[in-house]
Amino acid sequence: MTPARRAAVAVGAAALLAVSAPAAHAGQRPDQGAPPSHGSSPAATPYMGWNTYYGLGAPTETEVREIADFLVGSGLKSSGYDIVWLDGGWQADDPRDGRGRLVAHPDRFPSGIPALVDYLHKRGLRAGIYTDAGTYDGGETCGLGSRGHYQEDARQFAGWKVDAIKVDFLCGITEKLDPGPAFKEFGDAVAKSGRRMLLNLCNPLTDDWGIPHTPAQDAHNAYVYGPTTADSWRTGTDIAWGTPSAGQWPNVLRNMDANAWHPEAQGPGHYNDPDYLIPMRTLQDGSYELTAEESTTQLVMWAEMGSPLVIGSDPRTLPRQMIDTLRNPEIIAVDQDPLAIQGVRVATDATGDVYSKVLQGSGRRAVVLLNRSDRAAERTVDFADAGLAGKVGVRDLRARKDRGKHTGSYTVEVPAHGTAFLTLTGRDDAPGASLGVRSDASPALVRDGDRVSVFTRGTDGSLRQRTGHEGRGDARTTGLGGPTHGRIVGAPVAHTDGHGRIDVFVRGTDDAAYRLSYAGGRWGRWQKLGGRLADSPAVAYENPGSWTLFARGTDGRIQVRGPQTGWTSFDGPEGTSLYGRPAAATDAAGRTHLAVRADDDSVRTRVRDASGTWSDWSSLGGTVSGSPTLVADGQQVRLYARAGDYTLWGRTYATGTGWGDWSQEKRFASGAFDGELAAVAGPDGTVLTAFRGVAGAVRQGRL
């Protein structure tokens, strides 16, 4: 944790919207173009517990044992708060012995860390510990540092049977290190330690510190490396001082707003971390740093965002009412929802915000009405903003009472600095018509005249085709199996020549590319195209004899092949790695457009002209969460991507003028679809679409 931290004015709602307007949501799902989570994650849902820093400072063994017993006796442990996490101060003044091994402070922890871990485990609790990714500087900046000892320290923590590690970056900041590579090296050591341990990254450096630093060194950019390195990562600076101090409410809002910038980074096993809960710490005059309402607001917002719930206050000092609030099972259930989607802002005004979070199942949302102001105010959620229609059931999670069924909207008075926390149950509202099928990957779509085929991956992993005439009820479904063990991996891609021929390209379970063709009224056999694919392929298609397949290879490069050529490859944009699959389309002038999602969640593009010459990479910005989609329509190319508030945004390329600005497709409410959009040019300048909606339901429509 930071030894000192400058207070800062909370980021305003308007400023955040300006940052996130073209952003694209995420809810990482298998085969939806999401970065892989930390492979050894033991946290399928956000972890919960208690940390020593804000409540004890430099802790003692006796204090930690007493609080561990309190967690058990108060019911907090049975509610899920089961990690007892030592922060800085557990180590000796000289943190290593003569053999270079870390040692506990002999006065504060006379029994040693293994004995404490055993004490916790016997009570059904897990043990967390702390270190720093930088080089120890004799105590000037950090109390201990693991740089130069990553493997040894990870093995030592594993030998102590520790369950979670927090890696700070105080000495890393002093050394002017880039946190991404340092954390990655430590994460690799943890993965090789022989024990599954949670890894929490804590780089607290922001402009609040007043220290010059590069964008890569800023905590707000931890989303770039966090999902592929650890189980959670701090998204901003410390939420408060180490000792209780008046005036912390603006900093709760500041950390909340910073955490809201990149919901696309979050998913099962990897979580944005806005810092610890600090409910009702007592000031020297006996008053509270945060009121009960403000403390509840922090808990509610952290649950809505699917954040780790780690209590920072000394729980022994909390009023019973606050303990009961922390244990509220309906609030905790939202945080622990298996989808691990981060709730996002869907409406805002000068008084506050409305946040919505898609929950597991159909037609279910968790909604927060936040009142930032200093006076009680009526707040309203429009159900359309949450992607719901029809009669909507409302339940008050704080009161644990039903509030009846309502149409259109719901209004309630919210206290100053407070929240209304609701679950809404209604009908998912999405454009187009349901196809009556479900898929766990994005679909593919082809159009031949008025005949439309949608290709999906079934829940058994097989490829399926649903074909019919647009606007008629004559669709039929055909099972096509798969090239390896009857299955495919990820999303298919399909094209037609407009004369009855269809070519479908997929990734097999052996990570090779395959093609399946429909011609002469029947399907042929799977043709293996080879390659080593890390995600689903994309194809720029002109006709059955002229196409180019693009895929992200297992080496991180973009793999390319045509119908008669072997595989070649080229690098993605310099200084970045790629997520998901590329998007590709060939326009009427013979130009092939390629779009990819970079690790900073922006869209990058390049173009191959008709002579075969590639342009340099250029950035279209945005903050996309899934793979982009490209649709060629004559001289125009349209790009679509899902935004940070889970809506749909697009840009259009036109010959002579290039790319236009981002614009929102307002028919797609927040949370209406998952992954990427399947799209083809339709009649009269329209675009036909197919997409995977809430709970995997596949829908078809047009823009």
Disulfide bonds with the S-S distance in Angstrom:
Cys142-Cys171 1.86
